[in-house]
Amino acid sequence: MSSNPQSSDWSANVEEALRALRDVDDVRIQAEGDGIREVHVVSSSTRPAKQIVRDIQSVLQARFSRSIDHRIVSVAFTQPRPRPESVMPPSPPPAPTPQVAPPPIALHQVSEADAGEDRVRFGSVNLYIAGPRAQAQVELRWRGETHMGSASGWSSRDAAFRLVAVATLAAVQEIVQDDVGIGLENLEFVRLGRQEIVVVGLTLLSHRQEKLLVGGCPVEQDAQQAVALATLAGLNRVIGGLRTREATEYVLKPSSAREVSGAKRD
């Protein structure tokens, strides 16, 4: 029995149109006269078969004016073929960057004489507490002389640290002239990473001008000493430019016997 050439051409055109659909790798149509008996589709897509069948029905209806039952369409899924990838030769590892050792840090021990005579030195600090009251005493050294400062007030923690700062200023006040005034503006303990630091803000009154000074010191073991050092850190930068008192020297001479006997006769 010879096949109908027109029917063969028609089915070939339909197959060509269906192969143009996405997710259709191949298709075969079994025609029966002018109708379609079966449609076999091969796909490597991950889309559901129902959606592929609907695409086939739409193409047959729109381009060939033929309506088919979805049950005559069978979809066979295959594994997608891996695309050949160009094998790139592995890139050579980057050349190691030469490690340049940092220059050593030169440590210079500064002696007390090299630091200058105008730098006020810390001597000692003592805090005496009696009930709700406290008294702070700070000893400073300047140009070979010892200067003492004291302050008294309440014995709470914050108030006691402020007393240490005020006592330090009282000792410094013995060094500068009377027309120079120094007052405590603020005192706070702050944290810089894991380190606790005491920061002291001071007010300097000199030559009818007011200036804010700030000093800081890490708190190692003695917080009272750190407060005194922080206060000095804010003052030592300007102490050389202030009017200071002249050192007073007392020379004691032994009295002669004649002077003593004359005094007795008087």
C-alpha positions in Angstrom: 0.0 0.0 0.0 1.5 3.3 -1.1 1.7 6.2 1.2 0.0 9.6 0.5 2.7 12.2 -0.5 0.5 15.1 0.6 0.0 13.4 4.1 3.8 12.9 4.4 4.5 16.5 3.5 2.0 17.7 6.0 3.3 15.6 8.9 6.9 16.7 8.1 5.9 20.4 8.3 4.2 19.8 11.6 7.2 18.0 13.0 9.5 20.8 11.9 7.2 23.4 13.6 7.1 21.3 16.8 10.9 20.9 16.9 11.1 24.7 17.1 9.4 24.7 20.4 11.5 25.1 23.5 12.2 22.0 25.4 11.4 19.7 22.4 14.6 17.9 21.3 12.9 15.6 18.8 9.3 14.7 17.7 7.6 12.1 15.5 4.0 12.2 14.3 2.0 9.2 13.3 -0.7 10.4 10.9 -3.9 8.5 10.0 -5.2 10.0 6.8 -5.5 13.7 7.3 -5.6 13.3 11.1 -3.0 12.8 13.8 -3.1 9.5 15.7 -0.1 9.8 18.0 2.6 12.4 18.8 5.9 11.2 20.4 8.2 13.9 21.9 11.7 13.6 23.3 12.8 16.3 25.8 15.7 16.8 28.2 13.8 19.6 29.9 12.8 19.7 33.6 9.4 21.3 32.8 6.3 19.2 33.5 5.1 17.1 30.5 1.7 18.8 30.8 3.2 22.2 29.9 5.0 20.7 26.9 1.8 19.1 25.6 0.0 22.4 25.9 2.6 24.1 23.8 2.2 21.4 21.1 -1.6 21.8 21.2 -1.3 25.6 20.8 1.1 25.3 17.8 -1.2 22.8 16.0 -4.3 24.9 16.6 -2.7 28.3 15.7 -0.6 27.3 12.6 -2.4 24.2 11.3 -5.9 24.7 12.6 -6.0 21.2 14.1 -7.1 20.3 17.5 -5.8 17.1 19.2 -6.5 15.3 22.5 -3.7 15.7 25.0 -3.9 11.9 25.6 -2.3 11.1 22.2 0.8 13.0 23.0 3.6 11.1 24.9 6.7 12.8 26.3 9.9 10.9 27.0 12.5 12.7 29.1 16.2 12.1 28.7 19.2 13.2 30.7 20.7 16.5 29.4 24.0 16.1 27.7 26.8 17.9 29.5 28.2 20.7 27.4 31.9 20.4 26.7 33.8 22.9 28.7 37.1 24.2 27.6 39.8 23.1 30.0 41.9 26.0 31.0 45.4 25.3 32.2 45.7 26.1 35.9 47.1 29.5 36.5 50.4 29.5 38.2 50.3 30.5 41.9 51.1 34.1 42.6 54.7 34.8 43.4 55.2 35.2 47.2 55.5 38.8 48.2 58.8 39.4 49.9 58.4 40.2 53.5 60.3 43.3 54.5 61.0 43.4 58.2 60.0 46.8 59.7 62.9 48.9 61.0 63.6 48.4 64.6 62.2 51.0 66.9 65.0 52.9 68.7 64.3 53.2 72.3 65.8 56.2 74.0 65.8 56.4 77.8 65.2 60.0 78.7 66.8 61.0 82.0 65.2 63.5 84.3 67.8 66.1 83.4 67.2 65.7 79.7 63.5 66.3 80.1 64.0 69.9 81.1 63.8 71.8 84.4 60.3 73.2 83.7 58.6 69.8 83.9 56.8 69.2 87.1 57.5 65.7 88.5 55.1 63.5 90.4 56.3 62.5 93.9 53.5 60.8 95.8 49.8 60.8 96.5 47.9 59.8 99.7 44.2 59.6 100.4 43.0 59.6 104.0 39.4 58.6 104.6 37.7 59.2 107.9 34.0 58.3 107.8 32.2 60.3 105.1 35.1 62.7 104.8 38.4 62.3 102.9 41.6 64.3 102.4 44.0 64.0 99.5 47.7 65.0 99.6 49.9 65.2 96.6 53.6 65.8 96.5 55.3 67.3 93.4 58.9 68.1 92.6 60.0 71.1 90.5 63.5 72.5 90.1 64.8 70.5 93.0 62.1 71.7 95.4 59.1 69.7 96.9 55.6 71.2 96.8 52.7 69.8 98.7 49.0 70.2 97.8 46.0 69.0 99.7 42.2 69.0 99.3 39.4 67.7 101.5 35.8 66.7 100.9 33.4 63.8 100.7 34.8 60.3 100.5 32.7 58.9 97.7 34.6 57.3 94.8 34.1 60.0 92.3 34.6 62.8 94.8 37.8 61.2 96.1 39.4 61.1 92.7 38.4 64.8 92.2 40.1 65.6 95.5 43.3 64.0 94.1 43.1 66.2 91.0 42.4 69.3 93.1 45.3 68.5 95.5 47.6 68.2 92.4 46.4 71.6 91.2 47.0 73.1 94.7 50.6 71.9 94.6 51.1 73.4 91.1 49.5 76.6 92.3 52.6 77.0 94.6 54.8 77.0 91.5 53.0 79.5 89.4 52.4 83.2 90.1 49.2 84.4 91.9 47.8 85.9 88.7 47.6 82.3 87.1 44.5 80.4 88.0 44.0 76.7 87.4 40.7 74.9 88.0 39.3 71.4 87.6 36.7 71.3 84.8 35.9 67.5 84.5 37.3 64.1 85.3 36.2 60.9 83.7 37.3 57.3 83.4 36.9 55.9 79.8 37.8 52.7 78.1 40.1 52.5 75.0 39.8 48.9 73.9 40.7 46.9 77.0 42.6 49.7 78.7 41.0 52.0 81.2 42.1 55.6 80.9 41.5 58.6 83.2 40.9 61.9 81.3 41.1 65.2 83.1 39.9 68.5 81.8 41.4 71.7 83.3 40.7 75.4 82.9 43.7 77.8 82.8 43.2 81.5 83.5 46.2 83.6 82.6 46.6 87.1 81.1 42.8 87.5 81.1 42.4 84.5 78.8 40.8 81.2 79.5 42.1 78.0 78.0 41.0 74.4 78.2 43.7 71.8 78.9 43.2 68.1 78.6 45.5 65.3 80.0 45.2 61.6 80.2 46.9 58.6 81.7 46.3 54.8 81.5 45.2 53.2 84.8 47.6 50.5 85.5 47.4 49.6 89.2 47.0 52.8 91.3 44.0 54.9 90.1 44.9 57.8 92.4 48.4 58.1 90.9 46.9 57.9 87.4 44.6 60.9 88.3 47.6 62.9 89.5 49.6 62.0 86.4 46.7 62.8 84.0 46.5 66.2 85.7 50.2 66.9 85.2 50.0 65.7 81.6 47.6 68.5 80.9 49.7 71.1 82.7 53.3 70.2 81.7 52.8 71.2 78.1 52.1 74.9 79.2 54.0 75.2 82.5 57.1 76.4 80.8 55.2 79.4 79.3 53.7 80.5 82.6 55.0 82.9 85.1 56.5 80.8 87.9 57.8 81.7 91.3 61.5 82.0 91.9 63.0 79.4 94.1 63.7 80.7 97.6 66.9 79.7 99.3 67.5 80.0 103.0 71.1 80.1 104.2 71.6 79.5 107.9 74.9 80.9 109.3 76.1 80.1 112.8 76.2 83.2 115.1 79.6 84.3 116.5 80.2 84.3 120.2 80.5 88.1 120.2 77.1 88.5 118.6 75.6 86.1 121.1 77.2 87.9 124.1 76.1 91.3 122.7 72.6 90.0 122.4 72.7 88.8 126.0 73.9 92.2 127.2 71.1 93.9 125.4 
